[in-house]
Amino acid sequence: MDHTTLRGRIVSWYQEREGDHKRSREDFTITTHGDGLRVLRSFCQLYDNGIIRDVVLAMDEDYSPRDASIRVMVDDNTQGTAWYRFTDDSIECEALTDAGRISQNASRESSSATLGTHALQSDAWILARLDYTQTGRQSLDNMPFCSSHHIGATGPHLEFVGASVEYLGDEEITVRSGTFPCHHVRFVETSNDHPPYDVWVSADGYYLFVKGFVGGDWKVNYELVWLEKE
């Protein structure tokens, strides 16, 4: 079979509790198939918020989404589950949440617009379609998201958010899983007033989440702590 598989773990901790990696973890698997399809499977756990999120996201070779499924648990209670399908010009969402049964169908304004799932590796894939030929600010308008809540603690559904990001250049970053050439990108404005968010994504074509930092009142560090390839 002509495919490759990456497995990794991302952890986060509050800056004032350096070394205490108990805030969250994300275990992910990325399978890249022979036809270019990439499938992300992420298990996300936020310890101090009682959130468990399961994400499966399929993207084509151009990092444009095909379909996805998301389940969100809070304190061991189901907040909701949703399935998404993308065509060239539309997005479908079928969800069952604490708000009831939801069926949504929206126009897809850009064939490259990805789906925000609140998984960290999914955040990195949002940045795969940026223009890295020059530094500066770029707009990400009308991005489909499963929730505009800052940590995605609501039942998943379909809504749209906007953001401005600033490409700050390339850097070589060393974390516990290794040393990576990275693009450094900062989310500087979002329609849901998310604190400033720096992300270092690998510049090797995989767009792995290598390192991150959320400022403001959060002050949370993120790091890819291990990675293996089959």
VOBA-1610 file (N, C-alpha, C; in pm, whole numbers, padded with zeros to 5 digits, always signed):
BEGIN
Met+00085-00119+00000Met+00000+00000+00000Met+00088+00124+00000Asp+00054+00220-00084Asp+00137+00338-00104Asp+00088+00452-00016His+00119+00442+00114His+00083+00551+00204His+00187+00563+00314Thr+00190+00680+00377Thr+00279+00704+00490Thr+00197+00748+00609Thr+00248+00720+00729Thr+00176+00754+00851Thr+00269+00825+00948Leu+00223+00937+01002Leu+00292+01011+01108Leu+00208+01004+01235Arg+00274+00984+01346Arg+00207+00988+01476Arg+00281+01085+01566Gly+00205+01165+01643Gly+00270+01262+01729Gly+00186+01298+01849Arg+00247+01374+01937Arg+00177+01426+02056Arg+00216+01571+02077Ile+00117+01655+02102Ile+00136+01796+02137Ile+00087+01815+02280Val+00167+01881+02363Val+00123+01911+02499Val+00122+02062+02519Ser+00048+02107+02619Ser+00047+02250+02652Ser+00054+02268+02802Trp+00106+02385+02841Trp+00115+02418+02983Trp+00111+02570+02996Tyr+00067+02616+03113Tyr+00063+02759+03139Tyr+00204+02811+03165Gln+00234+02929+03111Gln+00369+02983+03120Gln+00415+02997+03265Glu+00325+03036+03354Glu+00366+03055+03493Glu+00386+02922+03565Arg+00352+02809+03499Arg+00375+02678+03560Arg+00467+02598+03469Glu+00581+02656+03434Glu+00678+02595+03344Glu+00713+02453+03391Gly+00703+02358+03299Gly+00735+02220+03330Gly+00615+02137+03371Asp+00502+02201+03400Asp+00380+02129+03437Asp+00297+02110+03309His+00303+01991+03251His+00239+01968+03122His+00102+01905+03142Lys+00023+01964+03228Lys-00106+01906+03262Lys-00224+01982+03202Arg-00198+02090+03129Arg-00312+02165+03076Arg-00386+02087+02968Ser-00312+02033+02872Ser-00378+01958+02765Ser-00279+01869+02695Arg-00334+01775+02619Arg-00253+01694+02529Arg-00337+01665+02405Glu-00267+01644+02294Glu-00331+01602+02171Glu-00247+01492+02107Asp-00306+01375+02090Asp-00243+01266+02018Asp-00303+01260+01879Phe-00217+01261+01777Phe-00270+01265+01641Phe-00199+01164+01552Thr-00270+01125+01448Thr-00216+01041+01341Thr-00252+01106+01209Ile-00154+01115+01119Ile-00178+01166+00984Ile-00139+01057+00886Thr-00235+01013+00805Thr-00208+00916+00700Thr-00218+00988+00566Thr-00112+00981+00487Thr-00110+01040+00353Thr-00115+00926+00253His-00221+00922+00172His-00243+00812+00080His-00180+00841-00056Gly-00174+00738-00137Gly-00109+00748-00266Gly-00173+00848-00360Asp-00304+00874-00344Asp-00372+00971-00429Asp-00363+01113-00376Gly-00287+01132-00267Gly-00269+01265-00210Gly-00362+01297-00095Leu-00463+01212-00070Leu-00555+01237+00040Leu-00483+01226+00173Arg-00505+01325+00260Arg-00448+01326+00394Arg-00561+01312+00495Val-00547+01220+00590Val-00649+01199+00692Val-00586+01222+00829Leu-00640+01320+00902Leu-00597+01352+01038Leu-00695+01291+01137Arg-00640+01221+01236Arg-00720+01172+01349Arg-00659+01229+01475Ser-00734+01311+01547Ser-00683+01377+01668Ser-00769+01344+01788Phe-00703+01304+01897Phe-00768+01290+02027Phe-00717+01403+02114Cys-00806+01492+02157Cys-00768+01613+02231Cys-00830+01609+02370Gln-00749+01636+02471Gln-00798+01640+02609Gln-00748+01765+02679Leu-00841+01848+02727Leu-00809+01966+02807Leu-00841+01932+02951Tyr-00736+01912+03032Tyr-00755+01856+03165Tyr-00834+01949+03257Asp-00801+02079+03255Asp-00864+02168+03353Asp-01001+02216+03308Asn-01043+02180+03186Asn-01176+02218+03138Asn-01268+02098+03118Gly-01215+01979+03140Gly-01297+01858+03129Gly-01341+01826+02987Ile-01266+01874+02887Ile-01305+01856+02747Ile-01228+01742+02683Ile-01300+01655+02615Ile-01240+01555+02527Ile-01301+01574+02389Arg-01213+01586+02289Arg-01258+01610+02152Arg-01196+01505+02060Asp-01280+01440+01980Asp-01233+01346+01879Asp-01259+01407+01742Val-01153+01414+01660Val-01162+01478+01528Val-01107+01383+01422Val-01180+01368+01314Val-01130+01302+01192Val-01152+01401+01078Leu-01045+01439+01009Leu-01052+01540+00904Leu-00975+01490+00782Ala-01043+01486+00667Ala-00980+01443+00542Ala-00959+01564+00453Met-00835+01578+00402Met-00797+01690+00315Met-00737+01633+00188Asp-00755+01703+00075Asp-00693+01658-00049Asp-00547+01704-00054Glu-00480+01676-00166Glu-00337+01706-00175Glu-00307+01854-00170Asp-00408+01940-00191Asp-00391+02085-00184Asp-00437+02141-00050Tyr-00457+02056+00049Tyr-00504+02094+00182Tyr-00640+02163+00176Ser-00726+02113+00090Ser-00866+02156+00086Ser-00951+02042+00143Pro-01043+02070+00236Pro-01114+01962+00307Pro-01213+01887+00219Arg-01225+01758+00247Arg-01323+01673+00181Arg-01441+01643+00275Asp-01406+01597+00396Asp-01511+01563+00494Asp-01448+01559+00632Ala-01533+01556+00734Ala-01485+01555+00872Ala-01594+01505+00966Ser-01552+01455+01081Ser-01645+01424+01190Ser-01582+01471+01320Ile-01664+01524+01409Ile-01617+01580+01536Ile-01714+01541+01646Arg-01660+01495+01759Arg-01739+01470+01879Arg-01678+01546+01994Val-01761+01612+02075Val-01714+01689+02190Val-01782+01639+02316Met-01699+01608+02417Met-01746+01569+02550Met-01699+01674+02650Val-01783+01709+02746Val-01744+01798+02855Val-01786+01733+02985Asp-01688+01708+03074Asp-01713+01640+03201Asp-01788+01509+03179Asp-01743+01434+03077Asp-01797+01302+03043Asp-01942+01305+02996Asn-01989+01421+02958Asn-02123+01434+02900Asn-02110+01481+02755Thr-02189+01420+02667Thr-02182+01455+02525Thr-02240+01593+02500Gln-02156+01681+02443Gln-02204+01812+02399Gln-02259+01805+02257Gly-02206+01711+02179Gly-02258+01697+02044Gly-02161+01626+01953Thr-02214+01588+01839Thr-02135+01524+01735Thr-02182+01576+01601Ala-02089+01588+01504Ala-02125+01647+01375Ala-02044+01581+01264Trp-02104+01580+01145Trp-02039+01531+01023Trp-02045+01641+00918Tyr-01934+01658+00844Tyr-01923+01766+00744Tyr-01884+01705+00609Arg-01939+01764+00503Arg-01901+01726+00367Arg-01881+01852+00284Phe-01769+01855+00211Phe-01734+01971+00128Phe-01742+01932-00019Thr-01809+02017-00098Thr-01802+02006-00243Thr-01730+02131-00294Asp-01722+02146-00425Asp-01653+02263-00480Asp-01720+02394-00442Asp-01853+02390-00420Asp-01924+02516-00395Asp-02016+02514-00273Ser-02012+02407-00192Ser-02102+02402-00077Ser-02039+02326+00039Ile-02096+02348+00157Ile-02056+02277+00279Ile-02183+02226+00345Glu-02187+02097+00375Glu-02299+02038+00447Glu-02256+02003+00588Cys-02347+02018+00682Cys-02322+01979+00821Cys-02447+01913+00877Glu-02431+01795+00932Glu-02538+01727+01003Glu-02490+01705+01146Ala-02562+01759+01242Ala-02515+01756+01381Ala-02628+01721+01477Leu-02589+01663+01588Leu-02679+01641+01700Leu-02608+01693+01824Thr-02661+01801+01883Thr-02597+01866+01996Thr-02696+01883+02110Asp-02647+01943+02220Asp-02737+01970+02331Asp-02845+02071+02294Ala-02828+02139+02179Ala-02930+02231+02129Ala-03030+02162+02038Gly-03008+02032+02008Gly-03101+01957+01924Gly-03038+01914+01792Arg-03122+01864+01703Arg-03079+01818+01570Arg-03061+01936+01477Ile-02946+01940+01406Ile-02913+02053+01321Ile-02876+02002+01182Ser-02936+02060+01078Ser-02895+02036+00940Ser-02862+02171+00878Gln-02740+02183+00824Gln-02695+02310+00766Gln-02635+02287+00628Asn-02657+02383+00540Asn-02597+02380+00408Asn-02561+02523+00372Ala-02433+02547+00346Ala-02386+02683+00321Ala-02304+02687+00195Ser-02297+02805+00134Ser-02213+02824+00016Ser-02066+02822+00058Arg-01985+02764-00028Arg-01842+02761-00004Arg-01778+02870-00088Glu-01741+02979-00021Glu-01692+03095-00094Glu-01554+03073-00153Ser-01476+02983-00093Ser-01341+02955-00145Ser-01318+02805-00139Ser-01272+02747-00249Ser-01247+02604-00252Ser-01131+02565-00161Ser-01049+02663-00121Ser-00934+02634-00035Ser-00965+02655+00114Ala-01084+02708+00145Ala-01118+02733+00285Ala-01125+02602+00361Thr-01047+02590+00468Thr-01043+02466+00543Thr-01146+02470+00656Leu-01147+02367+00738Leu-01241+02358+00850Leu-01166+02370+00980Gly-01203+02466+01064Gly-01146+02478+01197Gly-01214+02381+01292Thr-01136+02292+01353Thr-01193+02188+01439Thr-01154+02204+01586His-01066+02298+01617His-01007+02321+01749His-00902+02217+01786Ala-00874+02120+01699Ala-00755+02037+01717Ala-00633+02120+01676Leu-00524+02110+01749Leu-00407+02192+01721Leu-00347+02160+01585Gln-00340+02032+01550Gln-00286+01997+01419Gln-00376+02049+01307Ser-00505+02058+01334Ser-00597+02120+01239Ser-00569+02269+01226Asp-00534+02336+01338Asp-00494+02477+01332Asp-00377+02495+01237Ala-00280+02403+01243Ala-00164+02413+01155Ala-00205+02399+01009Trp-00300+02311+00981Trp-00345+02292+00843Trp-00422+02412+00790Ile-00482+02492+00880Ile-00545+02616+00835Ile-00444+02705+00764Leu-00317+02696+00807Leu-00212+02783+00756Leu-00142+02728+00631Ala-00186+02612+00583Ala-00117+02548+00470Ala-00134+02625+00341Arg-00242+02704+00328Arg-00269+02773+00203Arg-00224+02919+00204Leu-00148+02959+00304Leu-00097+03096+00306Leu+00008+03116+00198Asp+00031+03243+00163Asp+00137+03280+00070Asp+00266+03301+00150Tyr+00361+03209+00136Tyr+00486+03217+00210Tyr+00599+03277+00128Thr+00565+03344+00019Thr+00669+03407-00063Thr+00709+03543-00009Gln+00627+03602+00080Gln+00663+03730+00138Gln+00600+03742+00277Thr+00669+03812+00365Thr+00619+03832+00500Thr+00511+03940+00499Gly+00436+03946+00610Gly+00332+04047+00621Gly+00198+03987+00657Arg+00096+04072+00656Arg-00037+04035+00702Arg-00121+03980+00586Gln-00199+03877+00616Gln-00292+03818+00521Gln-00425+03795+00591Ser-00531+03795+00514Ser-00666+03778+00569Ser-00717+03637+00543Leu-00780+03581+00644Leu-00852+03454+00632Leu-00999+03484+00660Asp-01074+03505+00555Asp-01213+03549+00569Asp-01308+03430+00558Asn-01416+03437+00635Asn-01525+03339+00626Asn-01474+03195+00634Met-01393+03169+00735Met-01345+03033+00757Met-01453+02949+00825Pro-01488+02833+00768Pro-01583+02745+00836Pro-01521+02687+00963Phe-01596+02693+01072Phe-01549+02643+01201Phe-01659+02561+01266Cys-01618+02468+01352Cys-01716+02386+01425Cys-01773+02461+01544Ser-01703+02566+01590Ser-01750+02645+01704Ser-01661+02768+01715Ser-01722+02884+01743Ser-01644+03006+01764Ser-01604+03022+01910His-01646+02930+01997His-01602+02931+02136His-01450+02913+02140His-01382+02987+02228His-01236+02991+02227His-01172+02854+02243Ile-01231+02765+02320Ile-01174+02631+02336Ile-01268+02524+02279Gly-01366+02566+02200Gly-01453+02471+02133Gly-01533+02383+02225Ala-01585+02440+02334Ala-01655+02360+02435Ala-01803+02342+02407Thr-01850+02389+02291Thr-01991+02374+02255Thr-02007+02255+02161Gly-02132+02213+02144Gly-02160+02109+02046Gly-02119+02155+01908Pro-02051+02070+01829Pro-02003+02113+01698Pro-02117+02137+01600His-02099+02238+01517His-02197+02274+01415His-02118+02349+01307Leu-02184+02432+01228Leu-02115+02507+01123Leu-02138+02656+01143Glu-02031+02731+01158Glu-02037+02876+01158Glu-01910+02929+01093Phe-01905+03059+01072Phe-01794+03118+00999Phe-01728+03226+01083Val-01595+03226+01083Val-01518+03328+01155Val-01415+03387+01058Gly-01364+03502+01094Gly-01260+03566+01015Gly-01137+03591+01101Ala-01023+03605+01036Ala-00899+03631+01109Ala-00799+03701+01017Ser-00710+03775+01080Ser-00592+03825+01011Ser-00471+03755+01071Val-00381+03711+00983Val-00259+03645+01028Val-00139+03720+00973Glu-00029+03712+01045Glu+00093+03778+01003Glu+00203+03673+00987Tyr+00256+03661+00867Tyr+00368+03571+00842Tyr+00496+03645+00879Leu+00568+03592+00980Leu+00684+03660+01036Leu+00817+03607+00983Gly+00811+03508+00894Gly+00934+03454+00837Gly+00959+03311+00880Asp+01070+03256+00833Asp+01106+03117+00862Asp+01211+03111+00972Glu+01199+03008+01056Glu+01292+02988+01166Glu+01317+02839+01182Glu+01434+02803+01230Glu+01461+02665+01268Glu+01429+02649+01416Ile+01337+02558+01447Ile+01287+02544+01583Ile+01324+02406+01636Thr+01378+02403+01758Thr+01410+02278+01826Thr+01315+02257+01942Val+01245+02144+01940Val+01154+02104+02048Val+01193+01962+02089Arg+01121+01904+02183Arg+01160+01772+02232Arg+01151+01663+02126Ser+01072+01684+02022Ser+01060+01582+01917Ser+01163+01598+01807Gly+01243+01706+01810Gly+01345+01724+01708Gly+01360+01869+01666Thr+01433+01889+01557Thr+01457+02022+01501Thr+01389+02030+01365Phe+01313+02139+01343Phe+01232+02152+01223Phe+01249+02290+01161Pro+01260+02299+01026Pro+01243+02428+00960Pro+01096+02466+00966Cys+01066+02588+01008Cys+00927+02626+01034Cys+00891+02761+00973His+00763+02775+00939His+00702+02905+00913His+00647+02958+01046His+00677+03083+01077His+00626+03146+01199His+00510+03237+01160Val+00391+03206+01213Val+00269+03279+01180Val+00200+03323+01308Arg+00145+03442+01307Arg+00074+03493+01425Arg-00069+03532+01386Phe-00166+03475+01457Phe-00304+03521+01446Phe-00315+03650+01525Val-00340+03761+01458Val-00339+03891+01525Val-00478+03950+01544Glu-00573+03909+01463Glu-00711+03956+01479Glu-00804+03841+01444Thr-00905+03819+01528Thr-01007+03720+01498Thr-01144+03778+01530Ser-01244+03728+01460Ser-01379+03781+01480Ser-01438+03741+01615Asn-01378+03641+01683Asn-01426+03604+01815Asn-01334+03653+01927Asp-01245+03751+01894Asp-01157+03815+01993Asp-01067+03715+02066His-01017+03617+01994His-00921+03523+02052His-00792+03597+02084Pro-00724+03566+02195Pro-00596+03631+02224Pro-00495+03606+02111Pro-00392+03691+02100Pro-00288+03669+01999Pro-00231+03528+02010Tyr-00206+03467+01894Tyr-00176+03324+01888Tyr-00061+03303+01787Asp+00057+03268+01838Asp+00172+03238+01753Asp+00180+03088+01728Val+00204+03052+01602Val+00217+02912+01564Val+00339+02896+01475Trp+00420+02792+01504Trp+00530+02754+01418Trp+00492+02621+01352Val+00472+02624+01219Val+00434+02503+01145Val+00553+02459+01060Ser+00570+02328+01048Ser+00685+02277+00974Ser+00677+02318+00828Ala+00792+02353+00772Ala+00801+02399+00634Ala+00843+02287+00541Asp+00804+02163+00574Asp+00843+02045+00497Asp+00731+01989+00412Gly+00618+02061+00404Gly+00504+02013+00327Gly+00401+01939+00407Tyr+00436+01897+00530Tyr+00341+01830+00618Tyr+00261+01930+00702Tyr+00314+02049+00721Tyr+00250+02153+00803Tyr+00214+02099+00941Leu+00315+02043+01008Leu+00297+01993+01143Leu+00297+02108+01243Phe+00216+02095+01346Phe+00217+02191+01456Phe+00340+02159+01541Val+00440+02246+01538Val+00565+02223+01609Val+00568+02296+01743Lys+00521+02420+01744Lys+00529+02503+01865Lys+00422+02609+01857Gly+00372+02654+01972Gly+00274+02761+01974Gly+00276+02836+02105Phe+00218+02955+02102Phe+00202+03034+02223Phe+00079+03123+02208Val-00010+03117+02307Val-00125+03207+02313Val-00099+03309+02422Gly-00105+03436+02384Gly-00077+03544+02479Gly-00200+03592+02552Gly-00210+03723+02572Gly-00322+03779+02647Gly-00322+03728+02790Asp-00442+03699+02841Asp-00455+03646+02977Asp-00426+03497+02984Trp-00415+03431+02868Trp-00397+03285+02869Trp-00253+03249+02903Lys-00156+03298+02825Lys-00013+03267+02842Lys+00010+03114+02846Val-00025+03050+02735Val-00015+02905+02723Val+00089+02869+02617Asn+00179+02777+02653Asn+00279+02724+02561Asn+00232+02589+02505Tyr+00268+02564+02379Tyr+00236+02437+02313Tyr+00363+02383+02248Glu+00377+02249+02248Glu+00498+02191+02190Glu+00470+02050+02141Leu+00526+02019+02023Leu+00525+01883+01970Leu+00635+01805+02043Val+00596+01711+02129Val+00694+01648+02218Val+00745+01515+02164Trp+00670+01449+02077Trp+00726+01332+02008Trp+00659+01313+01874Leu+00735+01248+01782Leu+00686+01227+01645Leu+00754+01102+01591Glu+00676+01017+01527Glu+00733+00900+01462Glu+00667+00880+01327Lys+00741+00818+01236Lys+00692+00797+01100Lys+00703+00650+01064Glu+00597+00598+01002Glu+00601+00460+00951Glu+00646+00459+00805
//
